[in-house]
């Protein structure tokens, strides 16, 4: 299977940066086809390509381009990390406007940061931490505090809900 991962510490894989282009109709068909039901086989991209009337190499090349151009920020499976011994935690920071861009870059440089959102609230930056162990949440929050100079508020999960989320491209 081709490696479609991006490294969040390299310029091409920098997180928190706006997309460099709009997806075209074929890109949108690929994005929609890859949500939810990814084939578990030796040639999953060939299977997806067949359903879309495309070639396997075109699907792979377009997916790489979507990641490189920041149209997609991530491509990969979603796991219930707690079942594997890890942890998730919603977190928030009150970021002064003058420090916003620097803080976005600092927070998004952490591989444990899964999502990052700006909100109209005193706590205006919200993100999800995902770590290999429950203790990793506190450690990562402290490292983010050291990198930003700002307090990280942690909101651990109290109850779990299943919401199948599919975004039409």
Buried (B, 14 or more C-beta within 10 A) or exposed (E): EEEBEBEBEEEEBBBBEEEEEEBEEBBBBBBBBBEEEBBEEEEBBBBBBBEBEBEBEBBBEBBBBBBEBBBBBEBEEEEEBEEEEBBBBBBBBEBEEEBEEEBBBBBBBBEBBBBBEEEEEEBBBBBBBBBEEBEBBBEBBEEBEEBBEBEBEEEEEEEEEEEEEEEEB
